[in-house]
Amino acid sequence: MAHTGVPILELRDISKEYFGNKVLTDVSFSLHSGEILGLVGENGAGKSTLMNILFGMEVIQQTGGYAGEMLVAGQTVRYQSSFDAIADGIGMVHQEFSLLPDFSVAENILLNREPHTRSFVSEVFGDRLDSIDRKTLVSKAETAIGKLGVSIDSSTPVGTMPVGHKQFTEIARELSKDSIRILVLDEPTAVLTEQEAAILLKAVKKLSDEGIAIIFISHRLQEVVDVCDTVVVLRDGKVVHNEPAAGLTIEQIARWMVGRDVDQSRTHRAFDYAQAPPVLTIENLWVDMPGETVRDVSLAVHKGEILGIGGLAGQGKLGIPNGAMGLFPAGGKVVFEGEEIALNNPKNFLDAGMAFVSEDRRGVGLLLDESLDWNISFAAMQVRGKYLKRYLNGMLQWRDEKSIQETARHYIDALQIKCTSSKQKAKELSGGNQQKICCAKAFALEPRLLFVSEPTRGIDIGAKSLVLQALRDYNEKSGTTIVMISSELEELRAICDRIAIVTDGRIAGILPANHPSEDFGLLMVASPKGATEVTA
């Protein structure tokens, strides 16, 4: 697509430091009306910081501002808050949701911008006594939803919706703003099924045809190639490539992102089930988790294997580990190493030697305001009594700071976590590096069985390969049994021995990971009755 005229957005030599660490260096590019620009890079490459500058986020002002110049429609701007950016027609959908769960879809979309109706009372006593014009509110919300081409009931409470619909609600909120002319989408498809992602990409194209300029940030490089006009690649805070998207390949972009060839192939290992008895059995499990359906799951996990659990969104795959580890109300029977474990209490499972890396890294996985070393060591200290010095037969205990630091440095190096030091706060890391900290915390527990839910969500292609390999290596070196839940079938096929597909809250079937993708696809849409299992 050829672009002429003044760019709607132009960045000139943008640089930024955090605590003495330079995260952006002389970043420059431009964006025209109706253009879709794909912004890609590894976690920690500087994408989120750059978007924080564009959107006037407070964290930028609170940490000394930035160097360089930003122009919107040819005018130099330097936003002091996100309100300035919004007033200038910039909308942003962040990775993490910012919705009110008890409010309806329509109320979330028009939050703080509700249409009002004047009355005699408000005429006399002031605007604060205006009433909300419900009819107009619903109409505006449904118009915004309609731009996305999805079917969502605007009266539904957000807290009861599946995660994909929450993402569409976030985007509809931005589209409901009349002045919108630049839209930033940060990992918009990370929580969507393939069908939902296809709908969203179609909507993005439509918005671009209407003249809205879009910055599309995604680790799903096929989507970037399919939907974007231009691709800008950040590496270590610098623009290393700014190219038209036409003709680019995923392999090219991945190589530019990480500065090396990325090997996505995996060798399938031969796991000897005859020598590996079941270590965990789940019988007739049901789980009451919003947005998930777990009706009647029975499953056996063999000692030392990596078992994958896949399936479409909302069918129950995420509900299984959350229920089996006691985070949501559940019933049924869970037996680990021959002992039945009482449900509905996470401590029971941790004490038994199990651990869980949740898909909700910010809500469940991390102590956001604490340092990285404390995040990695805290659970192991509480549950296993590790990293403690004991005196007088254990009557006195102190933290073993040296041991804590050694462990933190080990996992920071092993997982290539990008940070200033082990004392940096978890909330200051990029999403992908936060996910690596969650894995490190689980590894430090030295569990005999580890549930890992969506371990690579929001992680770039280079880091994804590293995390998957780290899980395989940890399994092989420690003998830890791993149950990995993922929305991406190909990453399950990459490291798992078997894959169980969940459909309508039940196991539809279990197949070796080296079976063709089509076989798993058929299980996802098949009736779960009469589920089959093949282990050879």
Secondary structure, 3 states (H helix, E strand, C coil): CCCCCCCCEEEEEEEEEECCEEEEEEEEEEECCCCEEEEEECCCCCHHHHHHHHCCCHHHHHCCCCEEEEEECCEEECCCCHHHHHHCCEEEECCCCCCCCCCEHHHHHCCCCCCEECCHHHHHHCHHHCEECHHHHHHHHHHHHHCCCCCCCCCCEHHHCCHHHHHHHHHHHHHCCCCCCEEEEECCCCCCCHHHHHHHHHHHHHHHHCCCEEEEECCCHHHHHHHCCEEEEEECCEEEEEEECCCCCHHHHHHHHHCCCCCCCCCCCCCCHHHCCEEEEEEEEEECCCCCCEEEEEEEEECCCEEEEECCCCCCCCHHHHHHCCCCCEEEEEEECCEECCCCCHHHHHHHCEEEECCCHHHHHCCCCCEHHHHHHHHHHHHHCCCEEEECCCCEEEECHHHHHHHHHHHHHHCCCCCCCCCCEHHHCCHHHHHHHHHHHHHHCCCCEEEEECCCCCCCHHHHHHHHHHHHHHHHHHCCEEEEECCCHHHHHHHCCEEEEEECCEEEEEEECCCCHHHHHHHHHCCCCCCEECCC
